[in-house]
Amino acid sequence: MTTDPVKDDLHTVFSRADLGGDDRLDLMEFTMALESLGLSWTRAETQDRFERADLNRDGFISYAEFRTLLDARD
Ligand SMILES: [Ca+2]
């Protein structure tokens, strides 16, 4: 339970995009998450953000990495 609606929304977006249910997003799932946030990045931008967001370079975006990416956006 949290009182932070933005955090709740982000977690909902993350969970819905996480089709594999493994608490991490691959590039396709990551793209879906961005689309549901209304972020219209090109394929190249999405790929670039994905690689930047993947801080531990495991090829997937964890929720912590997802949060870090979105907290850092302008
Ligand atoms: Ca990662």
N, CA, C, O and the ligand as a Tripos MOL2 file, in Angstrom:
@<TRIPOS>MOLECULE
protein
  297   295    75     0     0
PROTEIN
NO_CHARGES

@<TRIPOS>ATOM
      1 N           0.8530   -1.2030    0.0000 N.3       1 MET1
      2 CA          0.0000    0.0000    0.0000 C.3       1 MET1
      3 C           0.8800    1.2410    0.0000 C.2       1 MET1
      4 O           1.8190    1.3530    0.7880 O.2       1 MET1
      5 N           0.5640    2.1690   -0.8930 N.am      2 THR2
      6 CA          1.3290    3.4100   -0.9490 C.3       2 THR2
      7 C           0.3640    4.5650   -1.1840 C.2       2 THR2
      8 O          -0.7220    4.3810   -1.7350 O.2       2 THR2
      9 N           0.7650    5.7260   -0.7710 N.am      3 THR3
     10 CA         -0.0760    6.9030   -0.9760 C.3       3 THR3
     11 C           0.4040    7.7340   -2.1560 C.2       3 THR3
     12 O          -0.0730    8.8450   -2.3890 O.2       3 THR3
     13 N           1.3550    7.1760   -2.8940 N.am      4 ASP4
     14 CA          1.9200    7.8960   -4.0330 C.3       4 ASP4
     15 C           1.2420    7.4160   -5.3220 C.2       4 ASP4
     16 O           1.5910    6.3510   -5.8330 O.2       4 ASP4
     17 N           0.2890    8.1740   -5.8520 N.am      5 PRO5
     18 CA         -0.4590    7.7200   -7.0290 C.3       5 PRO5
     19 C           0.4030    7.5650   -8.2690 C.2       5 PRO5
     20 O           0.1430    6.6980   -9.1030 O.2       5 PRO5
     21 N           1.4260    8.3980   -8.3970 N.am      6 VAL6
     22 CA          2.2960    8.2920   -9.5720 C.3       6 VAL6
     23 C           3.0540    6.9730   -9.5300 C.2       6 VAL6
     24 O           3.1960    6.2890  -10.5440 O.2       6 VAL6
     25 N           3.5340    6.6310   -8.3530 N.am      7 LYS7
     26 CA          4.2710    5.3810   -8.2020 C.3       7 LYS7
     27 C           3.3480    4.1940   -8.4820 C.2       7 LYS7
     28 O           3.7470    3.2330   -9.1390 O.2       7 LYS7
     29 N           2.1130    4.2670   -7.9800 N.am      8 ASP8
     30 CA          1.1420    3.2070   -8.2460 C.3       8 ASP8
     31 C           0.9090    3.0620   -9.7410 C.2       8 ASP8
     32 O           0.8800    1.9490  -10.2660 O.2       8 ASP8
     33 N           0.7440    4.1820  -10.4220 N.am      9 ASP9
     34 CA          0.4910    4.1420  -11.8590 C.3       9 ASP9
     35 C           1.6540    3.4980  -12.6080 C.2       9 ASP9
     36 O           1.4560    2.6690  -13.4960 O.2       9 ASP9
     37 N           2.8510    3.8880  -12.2400 N.am     10 LEU10
     38 CA          4.0200    3.3330  -12.9180 C.3      10 LEU10
     39 C           4.1210    1.8330  -12.6910 C.2      10 LEU10
     40 O           4.4640    1.0740  -13.5970 O.2      10 LEU10
     41 N           3.8170    1.4200  -11.4690 N.am     11 HIS11
     42 CA          3.9060   -0.0070  -11.1960 C.3      11 HIS11
     43 C           2.8290   -0.7700  -11.9610 C.2      11 HIS11
     44 O           3.0620   -1.8840  -12.4320 O.2      11 HIS11
     45 N           1.6480   -0.1620  -12.0810 N.am     12 THR12
     46 CA          0.5700   -0.7800  -12.8590 C.3      12 THR12
     47 C           0.9810   -0.9060  -14.3210 C.2      12 THR12
     48 O           0.7890   -1.9490  -14.9470 O.2      12 THR12
     49 N           1.5460    0.1680  -14.8520 N.am     13 VAL13
     50 CA          2.0170    0.1480  -16.2390 C.3      13 VAL13
     51 C           3.0600   -0.9490  -16.4300 C.2      13 VAL13
     52 O           3.0250   -1.7040  -17.4020 O.2      13 VAL13
     53 N           3.9820   -1.0150  -15.4830 N.am     14 PHE14
     54 CA          5.0570   -2.0140  -15.5550 C.3      14 PHE14
     55 C           4.4710   -3.4300  -15.5270 C.2      14 PHE14
     56 O           4.8480   -4.2860  -16.3270 O.2      14 PHE14
     57 N           3.5510   -3.6560  -14.5980 N.am     15 SER15
     58 CA          2.9680   -4.9910  -14.4320 C.3      15 SER15
     59 C           2.1710   -5.4160  -15.6540 C.2      15 SER15
     60 O           2.2330   -6.5710  -16.0730 O.2      15 SER15
     61 N           1.4220   -4.4800  -16.2230 N.am     16 ARG16
     62 CA          0.6190   -4.8060  -17.4030 C.3      16 ARG16
     63 C           1.4960   -5.1300  -18.6030 C.2      16 ARG16
     64 O           1.1640   -5.9950  -19.4130 O.2      16 ARG16
     65 N           2.6210   -4.4250  -18.7080 N.am     17 ALA17
     66 CA          3.5130   -4.6530  -19.8460 C.3      17 ALA17
     67 C           4.3240   -5.9350  -19.6710 C.2      17 ALA17
     68 O           4.8160   -6.5070  -20.6440 O.2      17 ALA17
     69 N           4.4560   -6.3780  -18.4310 N.am     18 ASP18
     70 CA          5.2740   -7.5540  -18.1270 C.3      18 ASP18
     71 C           4.5030   -8.8300  -18.4490 C.2      18 ASP18
     72 O           4.0220   -9.5270  -17.5550 O.2      18 ASP18
     73 N           4.3960   -9.1210  -19.7460 N.am     19 LEU19
     74 CA          3.5980  -10.2590  -20.1920 C.3      19 LEU19
     75 C           4.1510  -11.5770  -19.6760 C.2      19 LEU19
     76 O           3.3970  -12.5150  -19.4180 O.2      19 LEU19
     77 N           5.4710  -11.6470  -19.5280 N.am     20 GLY20
     78 CA          6.0880  -12.8820  -19.0470 C.3      20 GLY20
     79 C           5.8990  -13.0840  -17.5510 C.2      20 GLY20
     80 O           6.1170  -14.1820  -17.0380 O.2      20 GLY20
     81 N           5.4910  -12.0180  -16.8410 N.am     21 GLY21
     82 CA          5.2600  -12.1240  -15.4120 C.3      21 GLY21
     83 C           6.5190  -12.3920  -14.6130 C.2      21 GLY21
     84 O           6.4590  -12.9470  -13.5160 O.2      21 GLY21
     85 N           7.6640  -11.9990  -15.1620 N.am     22 ASP22
     86 CA          8.9210  -12.2850  -14.4700 C.3      22 ASP22
     87 C           9.5350  -11.0270  -13.8530 C.2      22 ASP22
     88 O          10.7200  -11.0100  -13.5200 O.2      22 ASP22
     89 N           8.7300   -9.9810  -13.7040 N.am     23 ASP23
     90 CA          9.1660   -8.7360  -13.0600 C.3      23 ASP23
     91 C          10.3170   -8.0560  -13.7800 C.2      23 ASP23
     92 O          11.1490   -7.3980  -13.1570 O.2      23 ASP23
     93 N          10.3590   -8.2200  -15.0910 N.am     24 ARG24
     94 CA         11.3320   -7.4970  -15.8970 C.3      24 ARG24
     95 C          10.7620   -7.3870  -17.2980 C.2      24 ARG24
     96 O           9.9400   -8.2050  -17.7110 O.2      24 ARG24
     97 N          11.2050   -6.3690  -18.0280 N.am     25 LEU25
     98 CA         10.6650   -6.1160  -19.3670 C.3      25 LEU25
     99 C          11.7310   -6.3620  -20.4170 C.2      25 LEU25
    100 O          12.8670   -5.9070  -20.2880 O.2      25 LEU25
    101 N          11.3460   -7.0950  -21.4670 N.am     26 ASP26
    102 CA         12.2360   -7.1680  -22.6220 C.3      26 ASP26
    103 C          11.9210   -5.9650  -23.5240 C.2      26 ASP26
    104 O          11.0810   -5.1340  -23.1790 O.2      26 ASP26
    105 N          12.5780   -5.8760  -24.6510 N.am     27 LEU27
    106 CA         12.4200   -4.6740  -25.4780 C.3      27 LEU27
    107 C          10.9720   -4.5000  -25.9450 C.2      27 LEU27
    108 O          10.4630   -3.3800  -25.9790 O.2      27 LEU27
    109 N          10.3130   -5.5950  -26.3020 N.am     28 MET28
    110 CA          8.9250   -5.4890  -26.7590 C.3      28 MET28
    111 C           8.0100   -5.0270  -25.6190 C.2      28 MET28
    112 O           7.1460   -4.1720  -25.8150 O.2      28 MET28
    113 N           8.2060   -5.5950  -24.4440 N.am     29 GLU29
    114 CA          7.3900   -5.2250  -23.2920 C.3      29 GLU29
    115 C           7.6700   -3.7810  -22.8820 C.2      29 GLU29
    116 O           6.7610   -3.0380  -22.5120 O.2      29 GLU29
    117 N           8.9290   -3.4020  -22.9530 N.am     30 PHE30
    118 CA          9.3470   -2.0330  -22.6390 C.3      30 PHE30
    119 C           8.6510   -1.0410  -23.5760 C.2      30 PHE30
    120 O           8.1770    0.0110  -23.1450 O.2      30 PHE30
    121 N           8.5990   -1.3960  -24.8680 N.am     31 THR31
    122 CA          7.9250   -0.5450  -25.8470 C.3      31 THR31
    123 C           6.4510   -0.3760  -25.5010 C.2      31 THR31
    124 O           5.9020    0.7210  -25.6000 O.2      31 THR31
    125 N           5.8160   -1.4720  -25.0940 N.am     32 MET32
    126 CA          4.4060   -1.4120  -24.7020 C.3      32 MET32
    127 C           4.2020   -0.5200  -23.4830 C.2      32 MET32
    128 O           3.2350    0.2390  -23.4170 O.2      32 MET32
    129 N           5.1090   -0.6150  -22.5280 N.am     33 ALA33
    130 CA          5.0110    0.2010  -21.3210 C.3      33 ALA33
    131 C           5.0980    1.6850  -21.6740 C.2      33 ALA33
    132 O           4.3510    2.5050  -21.1390 O.2      33 ALA33
    133 N           6.0110    2.0170  -22.5740 N.am     34 LEU34
    134 CA          6.1590    3.4190  -22.9900 C.3      34 LEU34
    135 C           4.9000    3.9090  -23.6920 C.2      34 LEU34
    136 O           4.4430    5.0300  -23.4700 O.2      34 LEU34
    137 N           4.3490    3.0460  -24.5460 N.am     35 GLU35
    138 CA          3.1360    3.4370  -25.2660 C.3      35 GLU35
    139 C           1.9860    3.6880  -24.3050 C.2      35 GLU35
    140 O           1.1960    4.6100  -24.5080 O.2      35 GLU35
    141 N           1.8890    2.8800  -23.2680 N.am     36 SER36
    142 CA          0.7840    3.0640  -22.3240 C.3      36 SER36
    143 C           0.9980    4.3020  -21.4690 C.2      36 SER36
    144 O           0.0520    4.7990  -20.8580 O.2      36 SER36
    145 N           2.2220    4.8060  -21.4140 N.am     37 LEU37
    146 CA          2.5000    6.0650  -20.7210 C.3      37 LEU37
    147 C           2.3290    7.2610  -21.6530 C.2      37 LEU37
    148 O           2.4670    8.4090  -21.2310 O.2      37 LEU37
    149 N           2.0290    6.9880  -22.9180 N.am     38 GLY38
    150 CA          1.8340    8.0540  -23.8790 C.3      38 GLY38
    151 C           3.1300    8.6320  -24.4190 C.2      38 GLY38
    152 O           3.1560    9.7230  -24.9890 O.2      38 GLY38
    153 N           4.2150    7.8720  -24.2270 N.am     39 LEU39
    154 CA          5.5070    8.3270  -24.7360 C.3      39 LEU39
    155 C           5.6840    7.7910  -26.1560 C.2      39 LEU39
    156 O           5.7130    6.5790  -26.3730 O.2      39 LEU39
    157 N           5.7980    8.6860  -27.0990 N.am     40 SER40
    158 CA          5.8930    8.2710  -28.4960 C.3      40 SER40
    159 C           7.3120    8.4460  -28.9990 C.2      40 SER40
    160 O           7.6340    9.4030  -29.7030 O.2      40 SER40
    161 N           8.1450    7.5020  -28.6210 N.am     41 TRP41
    162 CA          9.5250    7.5110  -29.0920 C.3      41 TRP41
    163 C           9.6270    6.6600  -30.3390 C.2      41 TRP41
    164 O           8.8800    5.6990  -30.5210 O.2      41 TRP41
    165 N          10.5640    7.0290  -31.1930 N.am     42 THR42
    166 CA         10.8010    6.2110  -32.3820 C.3      42 THR42
    167 C          11.4380    4.8960  -31.9490 C.2      42 THR42
    168 O          11.8820    4.7440  -30.8110 O.2      42 THR42
    169 N          11.4700    3.9550  -32.8810 N.am     43 ARG43
    170 CA         12.0760    2.6610  -32.5890 C.3      43 ARG43
    171 C          13.5420    2.8250  -32.1730 C.2      43 ARG43
    172 O          14.0120    2.1580  -31.2520 O.2      43 ARG43
    173 N          14.2510    3.7130  -32.8570 N.am     44 ALA44
    174 CA         15.6590    3.9310  -32.5350 C.3      44 ALA44
    175 C          15.8230    4.5510  -31.1440 C.2      44 ALA44
    176 O          16.7140    4.1750  -30.3830 O.2      44 ALA44
    177 N          14.9430    5.5100  -30.8280 N.am     45 GLU45
    178 CA         14.9840    6.1390  -29.5000 C.3      45 GLU45
    179 C          14.6630    5.1210  -28.4100 C.2      45 GLU45
    180 O          15.3000    5.0910  -27.3570 O.2      45 GLU45
    181 N          13.6610    4.2900  -28.6860 N.am     46 THR46
    182 CA         13.2720    3.2790  -27.7120 C.3      46 THR46
    183 C          14.4210    2.3150  -27.4450 C.2      46 THR46
    184 O          14.7080    1.9660  -26.3000 O.2      46 THR46
    185 N          15.0680    1.8960  -28.5220 N.am     47 GLN47
    186 CA         16.2120    0.9870  -28.3820 C.3      47 GLN47
    187 C          17.3220    1.6670  -27.5690 C.2      47 GLN47
    188 O          17.9380    1.0470  -26.7030 O.2      47 GLN47
    189 N          17.5620    2.9340  -27.8570 N.am     48 ASP48
    190 CA         18.6030    3.6830  -27.1560 C.3      48 ASP48
    191 C          18.2740    3.8020  -25.6660 C.2      48 ASP48
    192 O          19.1330    3.5870  -24.8120 O.2      48 ASP48
    193 N          17.0110    4.1520  -25.3660 N.am     49 ARG49
    194 CA         16.5950    4.2890  -23.9610 C.3      49 ARG49
    195 C          16.6700    2.9510  -23.2360 C.2      49 ARG49
    196 O          17.0540    2.8730  -22.0690 O.2      49 ARG49
    197 N          16.2930    1.9070  -23.9580 N.am     50 PHE50
    198 CA         16.3300    0.5700  -23.3610 C.3      50 PHE50
    199 C          17.7560    0.2380  -22.9240 C.2      50 PHE50
    200 O          17.9830   -0.2430  -21.8130 O.2      50 PHE50
    201 N          18.6940    0.4980  -23.8030 N.am     51 GLU51
    202 CA         20.0850    0.1720  -23.5010 C.3      51 GLU51
    203 C          20.6240    1.0400  -22.3630 C.2      51 GLU51
    204 O          21.4050    0.5740  -21.5340 O.2      51 GLU51
    205 N          20.2000    2.3010  -22.3320 N.am     52 ARG52
    206 CA         20.6260    3.1880  -21.2450 C.3      52 ARG52
    207 C          19.9850    2.7850  -19.9240 C.2      52 ARG52
    208 O          20.6140    2.8510  -18.8680 O.2      52 ARG52
    209 N          18.7220    2.3660  -19.9990 N.am     53 ALA53
    210 CA         17.9850    2.0280  -18.7800 C.3      53 ALA53
    211 C          18.4680    0.7160  -18.1710 C.2      53 ALA53
    212 O          18.3460    0.5000  -16.9650 O.2      53 ALA53
    213 N          19.0170   -0.1570  -19.0130 N.am     54 ASP54
    214 CA         19.4520   -1.4730  -18.5330 C.3      54 ASP54
    215 C          20.7890   -1.3410  -17.8190 C.2      54 ASP54
    216 O          21.8460   -1.6600  -18.3620 O.2      54 ASP54
    217 N          20.7080   -0.8610  -16.5840 N.am     55 LEU55
    218 CA         21.9150   -0.4970  -15.8390 C.3      55 LEU55
    219 C          22.8310   -1.6850  -15.5700 C.2      55 LEU55
    220 O          24.0520   -1.5320  -15.5570 O.2      55 LEU55
    221 N          22.2580   -2.8610  -15.3570 N.am     56 ASN56
    222 CA         23.1170   -4.0170  -15.0630 C.3      56 ASN56
    223 C          23.3750   -4.8760  -16.3010 C.2      56 ASN56
    224 O          23.9400   -5.9660  -16.2100 O.2      56 ASN56
    225 N          22.9480   -4.3610  -17.4660 N.am     57 ARG57
    226 CA         23.2690   -4.9740  -18.7560 C.3      57 ARG57
    227 C          22.8570   -6.4350  -18.8570 C.2      57 ARG57
    228 O          23.5780   -7.2470  -19.4370 O.2      57 ARG57
    229 N          21.6990   -6.7730  -18.2940 N.am     58 ASP58
    230 CA         21.2570   -8.1660  -18.3980 C.3      58 ASP58
    231 C          20.2500   -8.3560  -19.5370 C.2      58 ASP58
    232 O          19.7220   -9.4510  -19.7360 O.2      58 ASP58
    233 N          19.9940   -7.2840  -20.2760 N.am     59 GLY59
    234 CA         19.0940   -7.4060  -21.4210 C.3      59 GLY59
    235 C          17.6260   -7.2590  -21.0720 C.2      59 GLY59
    236 O          16.7590   -7.4540  -21.9240 O.2      59 GLY59
    237 N          17.3370   -6.9130  -19.8080 N.am     60 PHE60
    238 CA         15.9620   -6.7110  -19.3710 C.3      60 PHE60
    239 C          15.8930   -5.4720  -18.4820 C.2      60 PHE60
    240 O          16.8790   -5.0760  -17.8600 O.2      60 PHE60
    241 N          14.7070   -4.8740  -18.4370 N.am     61 ILE61
    242 CA         14.4980   -3.7090  -17.5920 C.3      61 ILE61
    243 C          13.7130   -4.1210  -16.3500 C.2      61 ILE61
    244 O          12.5530   -4.5240  -16.4400 O.2      61 ILE61
    245 N          14.3580   -4.0150  -15.1970 N.am     62 SER62
    246 CA         13.6720   -4.2910  -13.9340 C.3      62 SER62
    247 C          12.8220   -3.0760  -13.5690 C.2      62 SER62
    248 O          12.9450   -2.0100  -14.1730 O.2      62 SER62
    249 N          11.9580   -3.2560  -12.5710 N.am     63 TYR63
    250 CA         11.1390   -2.1110  -12.1600 C.3      63 TYR63
    251 C          12.0160   -0.9740  -11.6360 C.2      63 TYR63
    252 O          11.7350    0.1960  -11.8940 O.2      63 TYR63
    253 N          13.0660   -1.3090  -10.9080 N.am     64 ALA64
    254 CA         13.9840   -0.2810  -10.4070 C.3      64 ALA64
    255 C          14.6270    0.4870  -11.5620 C.2      64 ALA64
    256 O          14.7690    1.7090  -11.5040 O.2      64 ALA64
    257 N          15.0050   -0.2290  -12.5890 N.am     65 GLU65
    258 CA         15.6170    0.4220  -13.7540 C.3      65 GLU65
    259 C          14.5800    1.2780  -14.4910 C.2      65 GLU65
    260 O          14.8880    2.3680  -14.9750 O.2      65 GLU65
    261 N          13.3540    0.7660  -14.5670 N.am     66 PHE66
    262 CA         12.2520    1.4980  -15.1970 C.3      66 PHE66
    263 C          12.0010    2.8140  -14.4670 C.2      66 PHE66
    264 O          11.8400    3.8650  -15.0880 O.2      66 PHE66
    265 N          11.9710    2.7350  -13.1370 N.am     67 ARG67
    266 CA         11.7640    3.9260  -12.3040 C.3      67 ARG67
    267 C          12.9040    4.9260  -12.5130 C.2      67 ARG67
    268 O          12.6760    6.1270  -12.6570 O.2      67 ARG67
    269 N          14.1110    4.4150  -12.5270 N.am     68 THR68
    270 CA         15.2740    5.2850  -12.6960 C.3      68 THR68
    271 C          15.2140    6.0250  -14.0170 C.2      68 THR68
    272 O          15.5060    7.2190  -14.0840 O.2      68 THR68
    273 N          14.8320    5.3100  -15.0700 N.am     69 LEU69
    274 CA         14.7110    5.9320  -16.3930 C.3      69 LEU69
    275 C          13.6840    7.0540  -16.3700 C.2      69 LEU69
    276 O          13.9490    8.1530  -16.8560 O.2      69 LEU69
    277 N          12.5070    6.7770  -15.8050 N.am     70 LEU70
    278 CA         11.4250    7.7600  -15.8650 C.3      70 LEU70
    279 C          11.6580    8.9120  -14.8970 C.2      70 LEU70
    280 O          11.2440   10.0400  -15.1670 O.2      70 LEU70
    281 N          12.3100    8.6450  -13.7810 N.am     71 ASP71
    282 CA         12.6180    9.7190  -12.8370 C.3      71 ASP71
    283 C          13.6400   10.6850  -13.4380 C.2      71 ASP71
    284 O          13.6900   11.8590  -13.0680 O.2      71 ASP71
    285 N          14.4520   10.1800  -14.3680 N.am     72 ALA72
    286 CA         15.5260   10.9850  -14.9270 C.3      72 ALA72
    287 C          15.0940   11.7900  -16.1470 C.2      72 ALA72
    288 O          15.8270   12.6600  -16.6160 O.2      72 ALA72
    289 N          13.8990   11.4950  -16.6580 N.am     73 ARG73
    290 CA         13.4770   12.1960  -17.8780 C.3      73 ARG73
    291 C          13.2010   13.6760  -17.5920 C.2      73 ARG73
    292 O          12.8950   14.0560  -16.4620 O.2      73 ARG73
    293 N          13.3110   14.4700  -18.5960 N.am     74 ASP74
    294 CA         13.0670   15.9120  -18.4550 C.3      74 ASP74
    295 C          11.5690   16.2080  -18.4390 C.2      74 ASP74
    296 O          11.1700   17.3680  -18.3270 O.2      74 ASP74
    297 CA         18.5260   -4.8610  -16.2930 Ca       75 CA75
@<TRIPOS>BOND
     1     1     2 1
     2     2     3 1
     3     3     4 2
     4     3     5 am
     5     5     6 1
     6     6     7 1
     7     7     8 2
     8     7     9 am
     9     9    10 1
    10    10    11 1
    11    11    12 2
    12    11    13 am
    13    13    14 1
    14    14    15 1
    15    15    16 2
    16    15    17 am
    17    17    18 1
    18    18    19 1
    19    19    20 2
    20    19    21 am
    21    21    22 1
    22    22    23 1
    23    23    24 2
    24    23    25 am
    25    25    26 1
    26    26    27 1
    27    27    28 2
    28    27    29 am
    29    29    30 1
    30    30    31 1
    31    31    32 2
    32    31    33 am
    33    33    34 1
    34    34    35 1
    35    35    36 2
    36    35    37 am
    37    37    38 1
    38    38    39 1
    39    39    40 2
    40    39    41 am
    41    41    42 1
    42    42    43 1
    43    43    44 2
    44    43    45 am
    45    45    46 1
    46    46    47 1
    47    47    48 2
    48    47    49 am
    49    49    50 1
    50    50    51 1
    51    51    52 2
    52    51    53 am
    53    53    54 1
    54    54    55 1
    55    55    56 2
    56    55    57 am
    57    57    58 1
    58    58    59 1
    59    59    60 2
    60    59    61 am
    61    61    62 1
    62    62    63 1
    63    63    64 2
    64    63    65 am
    65    65    66 1
    66    66    67 1
    67    67    68 2
    68    67    69 am
    69    69    70 1
    70    70    71 1
    71    71    72 2
    72    71    73 am
    73    73    74 1
    74    74    75 1
    75    75    76 2
    76    75    77 am
    77    77    78 1
    78    78    79 1
    79    79    80 2
    80    79    81 am
    81    81    82 1
    82    82    83 1
    83    83    84 2
    84    83    85 am
    85    85    86 1
    86    86    87 1
    87    87    88 2
    88    87    89 am
    89    89    90 1
    90    90    91 1
    91    91    92 2
    92    91    93 am
    93    93    94 1
    94    94    95 1
    95    95    96 2
    96    95    97 am
    97    97    98 1
    98    98    99 1
    99    99   100 2
   100    99   101 am
   101   101   102 1
   102   102   103 1
   103   103   104 2
   104   103   105 am
   105   105   106 1
   106   106   107 1
   107   107   108 2
   108   107   109 am
   109   109   110 1
   110   110   111 1
   111   111   112 2
   112   111   113 am
   113   113   114 1
   114   114   115 1
   115   115   116 2
   116   115   117 am
   117   117   118 1
   118   118   119 1
   119   119   120 2
   120   119   121 am
   121   121   122 1
   122   122   123 1
   123   123   124 2
   124   123   125 am
   125   125   126 1
   126   126   127 1
   127   127   128 2
   128   127   129 am
   129   129   130 1
   130   130   131 1
   131   131   132 2
   132   131   133 am
   133   133   134 1
   134   134   135 1
   135   135   136 2
   136   135   137 am
   137   137   138 1
   138   138   139 1
   139   139   140 2
   140   139   141 am
   141   141   142 1
   142   142   143 1
   143   143   144 2
   144   143   145 am
   145   145   146 1
   146   146   147 1
   147   147   148 2
   148   147   149 am
   149   149   150 1
   150   150   151 1
   151   151   152 2
   152   151   153 am
   153   153   154 1
   154   154   155 1
   155   155   156 2
   156   155   157 am
   157   157   158 1
   158   158   159 1
   159   159   160 2
   160   159   161 am
   161   161   162 1
   162   162   163 1
   163   163   164 2
   164   163   165 am
   165   165   166 1
   166   166   167 1
   167   167   168 2
   168   167   169 am
   169   169   170 1
   170   170   171 1
   171   171   172 2
   172   171   173 am
   173   173   174 1
   174   174   175 1
   175   175   176 2
   176   175   177 am
   177   177   178 1
   178   178   179 1
   179   179   180 2
   180   179   181 am
   181   181   182 1
   182   182   183 1
   183   183   184 2
   184   183   185 am
   185   185   186 1
   186   186   187 1
   187   187   188 2
   188   187   189 am
   189   189   190 1
   190   190   191 1
   191   191   192 2
   192   191   193 am
   193   193   194 1
   194   194   195 1
   195   195   196 2
   196   195   197 am
   197   197   198 1
   198   198   199 1
   199   199   200 2
   200   199   201 am
   201   201   202 1
   202   202   203 1
   203   203   204 2
   204   203   205 am
   205   205   206 1
   206   206   207 1
   207   207   208 2
   208   207   209 am
   209   209   210 1
   210   210   211 1
   211   211   212 2
   212   211   213 am
   213   213   214 1
   214   214   215 1
   215   215   216 2
   216   215   217 am
   217   217   218 1
   218   218   219 1
   219   219   220 2
   220   219   221 am
   221   221   222 1
   222   222   223 1
   223   223   224 2
   224   223   225 am
   225   225   226 1
   226   226   227 1
   227   227   228 2
   228   227   229 am
   229   229   230 1
   230   230   231 1
   231   231   232 2
   232   231   233 am
   233   233   234 1
   234   234   235 1
   235   235   236 2
   236   235   237 am
   237   237   238 1
   238   238   239 1
   239   239   240 2
   240   239   241 am
   241   241   242 1
   242   242   243 1
   243   243   244 2
   244   243   245 am
   245   245   246 1
   246   246   247 1
   247   247   248 2
   248   247   249 am
   249   249   250 1
   250   250   251 1
   251   251   252 2
   252   251   253 am
   253   253   254 1
   254   254   255 1
   255   255   256 2
   256   255   257 am
   257   257   258 1
   258   258   259 1
   259   259   260 2
   260   259   261 am
   261   261   262 1
   262   262   263 1
   263   263   264 2
   264   263   265 am
   265   265   266 1
   266   266   267 1
   267   267   268 2
   268   267   269 am
   269   269   270 1
   270   270   271 1
   271   271   272 2
   272   271   273 am
   273   273   274 1
   274   274   275 1
   275   275   276 2
   276   275   277 am
   277   277   278 1
   278   278   279 1
   279   279   280 2
   280   279   281 am
   281   281   282 1
   282   282   283 1
   283   283   284 2
   284   283   285 am
   285   285   286 1
   286   286   287 1
   287   287   288 2
   288   287   289 am
   289   289   290 1
   290   290   291 1
   291   291   292 2
   292   291   293 am
   293   293   294 1
   294   294   295 1
   295   295   296 2
@<TRIPOS>SUBSTRUCTURE
     1 MET1         2 RESIDUE 1 A MET
     2 THR2         6 RESIDUE 1 A THR
     3 THR3        10 RESIDUE 1 A THR
     4 ASP4        14 RESIDUE 1 A ASP
     5 PRO5        18 RESIDUE 1 A PRO
     6 VAL6        22 RESIDUE 1 A VAL
     7 LYS7        26 RESIDUE 1 A LYS
     8 ASP8        30 RESIDUE 1 A ASP
     9 ASP9        34 RESIDUE 1 A ASP
    10 LEU10       38 RESIDUE 1 A LEU
    11 HIS11       42 RESIDUE 1 A HIS
    12 THR12       46 RESIDUE 1 A THR
    13 VAL13       50 RESIDUE 1 A VAL
    14 PHE14       54 RESIDUE 1 A PHE
    15 SER15       58 RESIDUE 1 A SER
    16 ARG16       62 RESIDUE 1 A ARG
    17 ALA17       66 RESIDUE 1 A ALA
    18 ASP18       70 RESIDUE 1 A ASP
    19 LEU19       74 RESIDUE 1 A LEU
    20 GLY20       78 RESIDUE 1 A GLY
    21 GLY21       82 RESIDUE 1 A GLY
    22 ASP22       86 RESIDUE 1 A ASP
    23 ASP23       90 RESIDUE 1 A ASP
    24 ARG24       94 RESIDUE 1 A ARG
    25 LEU25       98 RESIDUE 1 A LEU
    26 ASP26      102 RESIDUE 1 A ASP
    27 LEU27      106 RESIDUE 1 A LEU
    28 MET28      110 RESIDUE 1 A MET
    29 GLU29      114 RESIDUE 1 A GLU
    30 PHE30      118 RESIDUE 1 A PHE
    31 THR31      122 RESIDUE 1 A THR
    32 MET32      126 RESIDUE 1 A MET
    33 ALA33      130 RESIDUE 1 A ALA
    34 LEU34      134 RESIDUE 1 A LEU
    35 GLU35      138 RESIDUE 1 A GLU
    36 SER36      142 RESIDUE 1 A SER
    37 LEU37      146 RESIDUE 1 A LEU
    38 GLY38      150 RESIDUE 1 A GLY
    39 LEU39      154 RESIDUE 1 A LEU
    40 SER40      158 RESIDUE 1 A SER
    41 TRP41      162 RESIDUE 1 A TRP
    42 THR42      166 RESIDUE 1 A THR
    43 ARG43      170 RESIDUE 1 A ARG
    44 ALA44      174 RESIDUE 1 A ALA
    45 GLU45      178 RESIDUE 1 A GLU
    46 THR46      182 RESIDUE 1 A THR
    47 GLN47      186 RESIDUE 1 A GLN
    48 ASP48      190 RESIDUE 1 A ASP
    49 ARG49      194 RESIDUE 1 A ARG
    50 PHE50      198 RESIDUE 1 A PHE
    51 GLU51      202 RESIDUE 1 A GLU
    52 ARG52      206 RESIDUE 1 A ARG
    53 ALA53      210 RESIDUE 1 A ALA
    54 ASP54      214 RESIDUE 1 A ASP
    55 LEU55      218 RESIDUE 1 A LEU
    56 ASN56      222 RESIDUE 1 A ASN
    57 ARG57      226 RESIDUE 1 A ARG
    58 ASP58      230 RESIDUE 1 A ASP
    59 GLY59      234 RESIDUE 1 A GLY
    60 PHE60      238 RESIDUE 1 A PHE
    61 ILE61      242 RESIDUE 1 A ILE
    62 SER62      246 RESIDUE 1 A SER
    63 TYR63      250 RESIDUE 1 A TYR
    64 ALA64      254 RESIDUE 1 A ALA
    65 GLU65      258 RESIDUE 1 A GLU
    66 PHE66      262 RESIDUE 1 A PHE
    67 ARG67      266 RESIDUE 1 A ARG
    68 THR68      270 RESIDUE 1 A THR
    69 LEU69      274 RESIDUE 1 A LEU
    70 LEU70      278 RESIDUE 1 A LEU
    71 ASP71      282 RESIDUE 1 A ASP
    72 ALA72      286 RESIDUE 1 A ALA
    73 ARG73      290 RESIDUE 1 A ARG
    74 ASP74      294 RESIDUE 1 A ASP
    75 CA75       297 GROUP 0 **** ****
